[in-house]
Amino acid sequence: MTLDRRLKVLKAIIKHFVNTAEPVGSNTILVSYNFNVSPATIRNDMAQLEKEGLIYQPHTSSGRVPTDLGYRLFVDELKTDLAVIKEAEKAIQKAQKELVTHKAKQKIYDMVSLLAHVTENASFATVPGSERTFYIGLSNIIRQPEFITDATRASQVIEVFERNDGFLSLLNNLEIDESIKFYIGHENIIPEIQSCTLMVTKVRYLNHESIIGILAPTRCRYSFNKAVLEKITELI
């Protein structure tokens, strides 16, 4: 019985040290791990574990920490723990979801960057797994002649993009599907972008849905931009 208890004390020390990285004292073991024995008994067990080379005292007046030999005994005594198995399964499932979301975000970021570079307009997308939008290439628009000569118009377009919730609200109020939709000039419900054409479509990647599109001056290459957006959605 004493040997079994000492092994339980060792396991408690290892568990606490792994979780806290702090040396473990006898009072901590007694209070935290529900040993129905006296403090003196726990101290005696820890003294015996130390004598056996399973734990040691790293500093004067500190608690104890496991030795390599203590870890070895702990590992050799490992048994199937259903609670730990379930914990591991949940951690893996969570990590898998986070990895898929990360991959989806990265794919969308790459495609939006490509879209802005090729069309020389602003491109945007909703971010997979969050209520946000991001955009690239806004400078492409404000370099166009109609915006260079009208600073107010340019600043209005910039403001809409920077007001993320406003632009996201616009997208959520549009009927967007997997076909490419055009909202030209005054067809846009946000007055600040009625000098522009909005081209949008919906894509799916790794079970994540995203809206992706182009914002261009109403004077733009409609056919070319549509073709580029179609090809980008195929790549996604």
Backbone bond lengths (Angstrom), bond angles and torsions (degrees), N, CA, C in turn:
res aa  C-N    CA-C-N  psi(-1)  N-CA   C-N-CA  omega(-1)  CA-C   N-CA-C  phi
1 M - - - 1.463 - - 1.520 110.50 -
2 T 1.351 115.76 -41.51 1.463 120.62 179.77 1.521 110.76 -62.21
3 L 1.348 116.32 -41.41 1.460 121.30 179.41 1.527 110.12 -63.61
4 D 1.336 116.61 -43.74 1.463 121.14 178.48 1.529 110.64 -60.88
5 R 1.337 114.58 -41.46 1.471 117.69 -178.73 1.524 110.28 -67.72
6 R 1.321 116.33 -40.82 1.468 118.70 179.43 1.524 110.88 -62.04
7 L 1.325 116.30 -37.32 1.469 120.02 177.54 1.535 110.22 -65.04
8 K 1.344 115.77 -38.80 1.462 119.87 177.30 1.533 110.74 -66.11
9 V 1.330 116.30 -38.37 1.458 120.40 177.23 1.535 109.74 -63.38
10 L 1.341 115.74 -44.26 1.466 119.92 178.33 1.529 110.39 -59.79
11 K 1.323 116.65 -44.86 1.467 120.01 179.66 1.524 111.15 -62.46
12 A 1.342 115.76 -38.74 1.472 119.26 179.08 1.529 110.47 -65.74
13 I 1.329 116.49 -41.28 1.468 120.65 178.39 1.524 110.51 -61.32
14 I 1.322 115.56 -46.26 1.466 120.06 -179.24 1.525 110.82 -63.69
15 K 1.334 116.66 -45.62 1.463 120.22 -179.74 1.524 110.77 -59.30
16 H 1.339 116.38 -46.24 1.468 120.15 -177.82 1.527 110.79 -66.90
17 F 1.324 116.90 -41.18 1.461 120.50 -179.19 1.529 111.30 -66.86
18 V 1.315 116.52 -40.77 1.473 120.35 177.59 1.528 110.60 -60.50
19 N 1.337 116.69 -39.78 1.466 120.82 -177.07 1.525 113.21 -76.87
20 T 1.344 117.36 -30.17 1.470 119.53 -171.54 1.523 114.59 -115.52
21 A 1.332 117.36 -20.81 1.476 122.70 -173.97 1.533 111.74 61.72
22 E 1.332 116.60 21.57 1.460 121.81 179.67 1.533 110.04 -116.78
23 P 1.339 117.94 141.55 1.469 120.33 175.45 1.528 110.37 -55.12
24 V 1.320 115.66 145.89 1.463 121.22 -171.44 1.526 109.95 -108.16
25 G 1.336 116.24 129.21 1.454 121.15 178.04 1.516 111.77 -97.17
26 S 1.332 116.05 165.77 1.469 121.00 -177.07 1.528 111.76 -64.76
27 N 1.339 118.12 -37.55 1.465 120.43 179.28 1.525 111.58 -62.95
28 T 1.329 116.24 -39.68 1.475 120.36 177.96 1.518 110.32 -61.07
29 I 1.310 115.99 -45.56 1.472 120.36 179.41 1.520 110.20 -61.36
30 L 1.307 116.82 -45.09 1.472 121.55 -176.51 1.526 111.07 -63.78
31 V 1.331 116.26 -45.97 1.467 120.75 -175.22 1.526 111.86 -76.67
32 S 1.332 117.06 -42.96 1.471 120.81 -171.63 1.516 114.24 -81.57
33 Y 1.325 117.66 -22.78 1.456 119.13 -172.62 1.532 113.76 -120.48
34 N 1.331 116.61 15.97 1.471 122.82 168.07 1.529 114.04 54.31
35 F 1.317 116.83 49.41 1.467 119.92 172.93 1.533 108.14 -84.01
36 N 1.316 116.04 124.29 1.476 120.37 -179.06 1.527 110.80 -88.31
37 V 1.326 114.85 57.01 1.464 120.87 178.35 1.525 107.49 -137.58
38 S 1.305 116.36 174.55 1.470 120.77 -178.84 1.529 110.25 -79.71
39 P 1.341 117.47 158.52 1.469 120.54 174.96 1.519 112.04 -56.43
40 A 1.326 116.13 -35.87 1.467 119.75 -179.48 1.529 110.80 -63.85
41 T 1.329 116.61 -37.36 1.471 120.40 179.89 1.528 110.40 -64.22
42 I 1.340 116.47 -42.64 1.472 120.25 178.95 1.525 109.83 -64.60
43 R 1.331 116.69 -41.45 1.470 119.57 179.14 1.525 110.51 -62.80
44 N 1.338 116.35 -39.84 1.474 120.05 178.46 1.527 110.86 -65.13
45 D 1.344 115.56 -41.67 1.472 119.15 178.55 1.532 110.45 -62.51
46 M 1.328 117.29 -42.30 1.465 120.59 179.70 1.517 111.12 -66.74
47 A 1.318 116.06 -36.51 1.476 119.56 176.47 1.517 110.92 -63.41
48 Q 1.335 117.02 -40.43 1.457 121.01 178.49 1.530 111.01 -67.74
49 L 1.335 116.46 -41.13 1.473 120.19 177.02 1.527 110.47 -61.10
50 E 1.316 116.25 -38.45 1.464 119.88 178.67 1.521 110.29 -67.72
51 K 1.332 117.36 -40.08 1.461 121.98 178.89 1.534 110.33 -62.93
52 E 1.333 115.88 -33.91 1.465 120.87 -179.92 1.532 112.36 -81.91
53 G 1.321 116.99 -0.10 1.466 120.74 177.02 1.526 114.33 78.75
54 L 1.343 116.34 19.61 1.468 120.12 -176.42 1.534 112.35 -94.19
55 I 1.325 117.34 -24.35 1.459 122.46 174.20 1.524 107.88 -138.48
56 Y 1.337 116.96 163.54 1.463 119.55 175.92 1.519 109.48 -148.98
57 Q 1.317 114.01 165.66 1.460 121.29 -178.68 1.533 108.42 -102.55
58 P 1.337 117.65 108.00 1.478 119.41 -175.33 1.520 113.59 -70.85
59 H 1.344 117.42 -28.08 1.464 121.30 -179.01 1.521 109.10 -139.92
60 T 1.312 116.44 154.09 1.463 120.74 175.37 1.521 109.75 -61.22
61 S 1.320 116.60 138.51 1.478 123.37 178.90 1.527 112.62 63.55
62 S 1.311 117.60 24.28 1.474 119.36 175.90 1.519 108.99 -112.27
63 G 1.319 115.16 175.43 1.458 119.97 175.55 1.518 110.75 -76.51
64 R 1.328 114.55 -163.70 1.463 120.49 -177.78 1.527 110.62 -112.95
65 V 1.327 114.59 156.32 1.465 121.10 175.42 1.525 107.89 -131.93
66 P 1.331 117.32 156.91 1.468 119.74 -177.93 1.536 111.87 -71.26
67 T 1.303 115.91 149.85 1.466 121.80 169.81 1.526 107.99 -94.11
68 D 1.321 115.72 173.67 1.465 119.11 175.11 1.526 110.64 -58.99
69 L 1.346 115.65 -39.13 1.464 119.98 178.98 1.532 110.24 -64.20
70 G 1.337 116.48 -36.83 1.459 120.06 177.06 1.518 111.81 -64.32
71 Y 1.317 115.88 -42.96 1.469 119.62 176.72 1.536 110.48 -63.13
72 R 1.340 115.82 -39.62 1.473 119.55 179.83 1.512 110.64 -60.74
73 L 1.315 117.58 -46.47 1.460 120.76 179.08 1.525 110.37 -62.61
74 F 1.314 116.33 -41.37 1.465 121.54 178.61 1.533 110.62 -59.04
75 V 1.324 116.36 -47.05 1.473 121.09 -179.12 1.525 110.91 -65.83
76 D 1.326 116.25 -41.66 1.467 119.75 -179.85 1.524 111.92 -63.83
77 E 1.337 116.51 -26.59 1.458 121.05 -178.31 1.537 112.75 -94.30
78 L 1.336 116.33 2.89 1.472 119.03 -177.79 1.517 110.91 -60.42
79 K 1.317 115.45 136.45 1.458 121.17 176.13 1.528 108.39 -125.74
80 T 1.319 115.54 162.21 1.460 119.78 178.61 1.520 110.06 -60.20
81 D 1.316 115.38 122.74 1.464 121.40 -179.58 1.523 107.44 -118.05
82 L 1.332 116.27 105.98 1.467 120.00 -175.66 1.526 112.18 -60.47
83 A 1.331 116.69 -35.59 1.465 119.97 179.74 1.526 110.34 -64.52
84 V 1.340 116.31 -41.51 1.461 120.15 179.33 1.522 110.57 -68.80
85 I 1.326 116.58 -38.39 1.467 120.07 177.54 1.525 110.60 -60.88
86 K 1.335 116.86 -44.10 1.464 120.51 178.61 1.530 110.75 -64.92
87 E 1.328 115.77 -38.25 1.467 119.98 177.58 1.530 110.47 -62.16
88 A 1.338 115.90 -42.95 1.461 120.87 179.20 1.530 110.89 -64.12
89 E 1.340 116.26 -42.20 1.464 120.44 179.21 1.517 111.23 -61.62
90 K 1.341 116.69 -43.82 1.469 120.53 179.16 1.522 111.10 -64.02
91 A 1.336 116.11 -40.81 1.462 120.12 -179.92 1.527 111.05 -63.97
92 I 1.341 116.13 -40.11 1.466 120.55 178.90 1.527 110.43 -66.91
93 Q 1.337 117.06 -44.17 1.459 120.53 179.23 1.522 111.20 -60.98
94 K 1.337 116.30 -42.94 1.459 120.36 178.69 1.522 110.96 -62.97
95 A 1.334 115.79 -44.82 1.468 120.44 -179.66 1.523 111.03 -64.05
96 Q 1.339 116.35 -38.18 1.465 119.90 178.37 1.518 111.23 -62.68
97 K 1.338 116.38 -43.88 1.462 120.34 178.90 1.522 110.84 -63.02
98 E 1.344 115.61 -43.23 1.461 119.76 179.96 1.520 110.74 -64.50
99 L 1.333 117.01 -37.97 1.467 121.00 179.73 1.520 110.50 -67.23
100 V 1.332 117.11 -42.60 1.465 120.88 178.46 1.523 110.20 -62.12
101 T 1.342 116.50 -44.49 1.465 120.34 178.72 1.520 110.80 -62.37
102 H 1.331 116.56 -42.04 1.465 120.47 178.48 1.527 110.92 -61.72
103 K 1.331 116.79 -43.71 1.462 120.45 179.32 1.526 111.16 -64.12
104 A 1.343 115.88 -40.15 1.465 120.21 178.98 1.523 110.43 -63.56
105 K 1.338 116.40 -44.87 1.469 120.45 178.35 1.521 110.78 -60.13
106 Q 1.327 116.01 -46.64 1.458 119.85 -177.58 1.524 110.89 -62.50
107 K 1.329 116.81 -40.38 1.460 120.67 178.86 1.526 110.55 -62.54
108 I 1.336 116.49 -45.47 1.459 120.56 -179.73 1.520 110.42 -64.74
109 Y 1.348 117.21 -43.18 1.470 120.24 177.87 1.532 110.55 -56.52
110 D 1.320 115.67 -46.63 1.469 120.46 -177.97 1.526 110.91 -62.33
111 M 1.331 116.93 -43.13 1.455 120.15 -177.18 1.530 112.03 -70.26
112 V 1.324 116.85 -36.08 1.473 120.15 177.35 1.524 109.99 -66.54
113 S 1.317 116.62 -40.79 1.463 120.77 177.04 1.523 110.47 -61.68
114 L 1.303 116.88 -43.53 1.467 122.02 178.28 1.526 110.68 -63.71
115 L 1.318 116.14 -41.83 1.465 122.08 -179.55 1.532 110.73 -61.32
116 A 1.329 116.99 -45.51 1.466 121.01 179.82 1.524 110.84 -65.65
117 H 1.330 115.83 -40.23 1.466 120.12 -177.36 1.532 111.32 -66.26
118 V 1.316 116.65 -42.80 1.463 120.03 -175.38 1.526 112.17 -76.20
119 T 1.335 116.93 -42.52 1.474 119.65 -176.67 1.525 112.27 -83.71
120 E 1.334 117.35 -16.61 1.467 122.65 -175.91 1.525 110.82 57.78
121 N 1.317 115.57 36.81 1.455 123.17 173.61 1.523 108.26 -127.87
122 A 1.325 116.59 -177.02 1.462 119.90 173.38 1.517 108.53 -82.17
123 S 1.300 116.58 140.24 1.464 120.53 174.76 1.519 108.23 -127.07
124 F 1.321 116.51 158.00 1.464 120.31 -173.53 1.514 109.37 -153.35
125 A 1.321 115.23 166.72 1.470 120.89 174.15 1.517 108.40 -161.24
126 T 1.310 115.29 154.79 1.459 119.35 168.76 1.525 107.28 -79.50
127 V 1.320 116.11 145.08 1.463 121.37 -174.76 1.524 109.26 -85.46
128 P 1.345 118.31 123.58 1.468 120.31 178.04 1.526 111.80 -56.08
129 G 1.329 115.44 133.43 1.457 120.30 176.21 1.508 115.27 81.51
130 S 1.327 118.06 8.18 1.469 119.11 178.90 1.523 110.67 -153.07
131 E 1.316 115.56 161.93 1.456 121.46 178.39 1.526 109.71 -92.03
132 R 1.310 115.85 62.86 1.461 119.96 -179.99 1.517 110.33 -141.03
133 T 1.323 114.67 159.91 1.456 120.59 169.31 1.520 108.41 -121.52
134 F 1.317 116.11 157.61 1.452 119.11 171.21 1.521 107.78 -136.78
135 Y 1.306 115.91 158.91 1.459 119.82 -176.29 1.519 109.80 -141.13
136 I 1.314 115.10 157.00 1.463 122.96 177.71 1.532 107.16 -139.28
137 G 1.313 116.31 143.66 1.460 120.27 171.25 1.507 115.81 87.61
138 L 1.323 117.49 20.59 1.459 119.27 179.05 1.527 111.12 -60.17
139 S 1.319 116.09 -31.97 1.473 119.85 178.59 1.522 111.63 -63.11
140 N 1.353 116.59 -25.30 1.468 119.38 177.44 1.521 111.36 -60.69
141 I 1.342 115.88 -38.22 1.467 119.97 -178.33 1.523 110.67 -72.42
142 I 1.325 116.32 -49.23 1.464 118.19 -172.71 1.532 112.49 -72.29
143 R 1.343 116.85 -6.25 1.471 119.41 172.06 1.522 112.19 -85.28
144 Q 1.344 117.20 -9.36 1.463 120.61 -179.86 1.534 109.88 -70.90
145 P 1.345 117.62 147.54 1.477 121.11 -174.48 1.522 114.12 -52.98
146 E 1.361 117.90 -41.38 1.460 119.91 -177.00 1.526 113.41 -65.54
147 F 1.326 115.50 -21.78 1.463 119.28 178.52 1.528 112.06 -95.72
148 I 1.312 116.45 -30.86 1.470 120.13 176.61 1.526 109.95 -61.92
149 T 1.332 116.23 -37.61 1.473 120.51 -177.57 1.525 112.71 -87.27
150 D 1.338 117.46 -3.82 1.467 120.33 -179.36 1.527 108.52 -137.74
151 A 1.315 115.57 87.16 1.457 120.74 -175.73 1.524 112.20 -63.02
152 T 1.325 117.07 -32.69 1.468 120.81 179.94 1.521 110.48 -64.09
153 R 1.329 115.68 -44.81 1.466 120.53 179.21 1.525 110.41 -61.54
154 A 1.318 116.78 -42.47 1.466 121.12 -180.00 1.524 110.92 -63.48
155 S 1.343 116.34 -44.74 1.465 119.53 -178.10 1.525 111.41 -65.96
156 Q 1.348 117.38 -32.27 1.466 120.38 178.25 1.525 111.24 -64.34
157 V 1.330 116.09 -42.21 1.466 120.11 179.20 1.527 110.37 -64.67
158 I 1.330 116.14 -44.28 1.470 120.51 178.74 1.519 110.36 -59.50
159 E 1.326 115.84 -42.70 1.463 120.64 -177.28 1.527 111.82 -62.77
160 V 1.320 117.52 -38.11 1.469 120.88 179.48 1.524 110.43 -62.37
161 F 1.322 117.03 -43.88 1.461 119.79 179.59 1.525 111.75 -67.42
162 E 1.324 115.91 -39.61 1.468 118.81 -178.97 1.523 111.47 -70.35
163 R 1.334 117.49 -25.56 1.462 121.67 176.33 1.523 106.82 -88.07
164 N 1.319 115.13 77.42 1.468 121.92 -169.44 1.525 113.10 -52.78
165 D 1.331 117.13 -42.96 1.462 119.55 -176.82 1.519 111.86 -65.79
166 G 1.340 116.57 -32.88 1.462 119.85 179.20 1.519 111.96 -67.33
167 F 1.328 116.98 -43.81 1.456 120.56 -179.96 1.519 110.94 -69.71
168 L 1.337 116.13 -38.95 1.463 119.96 177.16 1.524 110.27 -63.44
169 S 1.330 116.44 -39.80 1.467 120.66 177.78 1.521 110.51 -61.68
170 L 1.335 116.38 -40.27 1.466 120.28 176.47 1.525 110.81 -58.72
171 L 1.327 116.36 -48.94 1.462 120.15 -177.93 1.524 111.60 -62.65
172 N 1.333 116.01 -38.83 1.462 120.06 -179.16 1.526 112.54 -68.81
173 N 1.330 117.02 -20.35 1.466 120.94 -179.50 1.525 112.85 -94.45
174 L 1.313 116.51 -1.69 1.460 120.21 178.30 1.525 110.15 -94.74
175 E 1.308 115.87 151.21 1.470 120.72 175.55 1.525 107.64 -86.28
176 I 1.311 115.28 96.69 1.466 120.84 -175.17 1.519 109.57 -116.00
177 D 1.323 115.85 129.66 1.462 120.63 175.67 1.525 108.00 -133.54
178 E 1.323 117.31 -158.30 1.458 119.99 -175.39 1.524 113.43 -82.11
179 S 1.330 117.05 -0.62 1.459 119.67 170.22 1.527 108.48 -89.20
180 I 1.328 117.28 162.73 1.459 120.88 -179.83 1.525 108.85 -90.36
181 K 1.331 115.40 123.54 1.457 121.48 -179.90 1.523 109.35 -107.25
182 F 1.347 114.67 143.91 1.465 121.61 177.39 1.525 109.19 -112.86
183 Y 1.324 116.35 133.55 1.464 122.37 172.39 1.522 105.93 -123.78
184 I 1.334 115.23 105.29 1.459 121.71 -168.30 1.527 110.59 -102.29
185 G 1.325 115.18 124.97 1.454 120.56 174.14 1.511 114.31 52.41
186 H 1.328 116.61 -115.88 1.458 121.32 -175.60 1.531 113.40 -72.52
187 E 1.322 117.52 -2.56 1.469 119.33 172.20 1.531 110.97 -73.36
188 N 1.337 116.39 -16.20 1.464 120.52 176.84 1.519 109.22 -77.94
189 I 1.334 116.00 131.66 1.463 119.79 -174.53 1.527 112.92 -80.12
190 I 1.351 117.04 -11.44 1.462 119.88 173.98 1.519 108.10 -95.22
191 P 1.322 118.44 115.21 1.470 121.38 -175.58 1.523 113.60 -55.12
192 E 1.352 116.57 -34.94 1.462 119.71 -174.54 1.531 113.51 -64.86
193 I 1.331 117.91 -19.35 1.472 118.81 179.25 1.523 111.60 -113.71
194 Q 1.333 117.15 22.30 1.458 119.84 178.61 1.531 113.21 -77.59
195 S 1.325 115.45 0.83 1.466 120.23 171.16 1.529 110.05 -93.14
196 C 1.328 116.63 4.16 1.470 121.86 -173.83 1.526 111.45 -125.46
197 T 1.321 114.02 167.16 1.458 121.93 170.99 1.526 108.24 -111.87
198 L 1.312 114.90 132.39 1.468 121.90 178.07 1.518 108.02 -104.86
199 M 1.327 117.06 125.71 1.467 122.56 177.23 1.526 107.03 -118.51
200 V 1.314 117.40 120.60 1.465 120.24 -173.22 1.522 112.32 -136.55
201 T 1.312 114.37 153.54 1.458 121.34 173.47 1.517 108.63 -153.81
202 K 1.308 115.93 169.55 1.464 121.53 -179.06 1.529 108.73 -113.59
203 V 1.339 116.63 137.90 1.462 121.28 179.52 1.518 109.60 -130.37
204 R 1.320 115.73 158.10 1.466 121.77 174.42 1.522 108.65 -126.98
205 Y 1.333 114.71 137.10 1.462 120.38 177.19 1.514 108.30 -147.92
206 L 1.328 117.25 125.01 1.467 123.10 -179.60 1.530 111.37 51.19
207 N 1.326 115.41 46.32 1.475 122.91 177.96 1.526 113.94 66.97
208 H 1.325 117.50 12.28 1.456 121.27 175.75 1.529 109.01 -109.21
209 E 1.308 115.51 135.16 1.457 121.63 179.56 1.517 109.39 -100.91
210 S 1.320 116.62 139.54 1.459 121.15 -179.70 1.516 109.74 -145.35
211 I 1.327 115.81 146.94 1.462 122.12 171.84 1.520 106.96 -96.57
212 I 1.320 116.65 131.31 1.457 121.32 -178.80 1.520 108.33 -131.96
213 G 1.327 116.57 146.59 1.449 117.08 -178.46 1.513 114.52 -171.82
214 I 1.338 113.57 -173.34 1.463 123.21 -177.33 1.527 108.28 -127.08
215 L 1.311 115.85 140.55 1.459 121.12 168.48 1.521 106.43 -117.60
216 A 1.335 115.46 120.57 1.463 121.54 -176.17 1.520 109.28 -134.05
217 P 1.326 117.96 160.57 1.460 119.06 171.45 1.529 109.20 -59.46
218 T 1.317 117.06 154.13 1.474 118.39 178.03 1.530 110.51 -59.89
219 R 1.323 116.18 -26.03 1.472 121.05 173.59 1.529 107.03 -87.52
220 C 1.313 116.79 91.37 1.466 119.83 -177.51 1.526 110.25 -148.02
221 R 1.330 115.02 173.37 1.474 121.15 -179.47 1.532 108.60 -87.06
222 Y 1.319 115.59 85.91 1.473 120.57 -173.95 1.521 112.14 -59.51
223 S 1.313 116.80 -47.88 1.468 120.29 -176.12 1.533 110.87 -64.35
224 F 1.322 116.35 -45.50 1.463 120.65 -179.09 1.529 110.58 -64.91
225 N 1.334 116.54 -47.26 1.465 120.25 -179.19 1.520 111.46 -60.10
226 K 1.329 116.36 -40.60 1.471 120.55 178.66 1.523 110.24 -63.51
227 A 1.343 116.40 -42.98 1.466 120.36 179.98 1.525 111.10 -63.27
228 V 1.337 117.13 -41.13 1.470 120.95 179.55 1.522 110.11 -65.22
229 L 1.326 116.20 -44.76 1.467 119.34 -179.54 1.528 110.95 -63.21
230 E 1.310 117.33 -38.22 1.476 120.81 177.10 1.533 110.55 -62.17
231 K 1.316 116.31 -45.20 1.475 120.27 -179.40 1.528 111.45 -65.57
232 I 1.319 115.89 -38.13 1.472 119.63 178.43 1.520 110.04 -62.85
233 T 1.317 118.16 -42.92 1.465 120.44 179.48 1.524 110.83 -64.96
234 E 1.325 116.97 -32.95 1.471 119.58 175.50 1.531 110.81 -65.58
235 L 1.336 116.20 -38.13 1.471 120.23 179.51 1.523 111.14 -67.10
236 I 1.324 115.68 -33.64 1.473 119.16 178.30 1.517 110.07 -70.83
